[in-house]
Amino acid sequence: MEIKAKFWIENRGEVVLGGGKTALLLAVDRLGSIQRAADEFGMSYRHAWGVIQKIEQRAGFKIVETKLGGKEGGGAQLPPKAKAFVKRADSLFKELQAIAEKRVKQKFQKRSF
């Protein structure tokens, strides 16, 4: 048996970050592009940008810094505060999942019902 759980962070009852949003933001930072991150997740740029705007609104601070194109090209990255926040959330979600999986094994493995 395995357990499936979803964790998220809320602010005033609205979701700020969950596993999917965290993965998208980490991809933006890794790839340096909202468009490339959106492509990786099979979503449109417009949808990814909307998700980012909602996160910023709900978090209360800038999550993604963008640079317009031109000679050197555009790009996107997470500023230091946002990167620390997203990485901490990602770590927390992974820890919580591991705890849940461990508890399922303790409760259900090798037991007859």
Secondary structure by P-SEA (a helix, b strand, c coil): cbbbbbbbccccccccccaaaaaaaaaaaaaccaaaaaaaacccaaaaaaaaaaaaaaaccccbbbbbbcccccbbbbcaaaaaaaaaaaaaaaaaaaaaaaaaaaccccccc
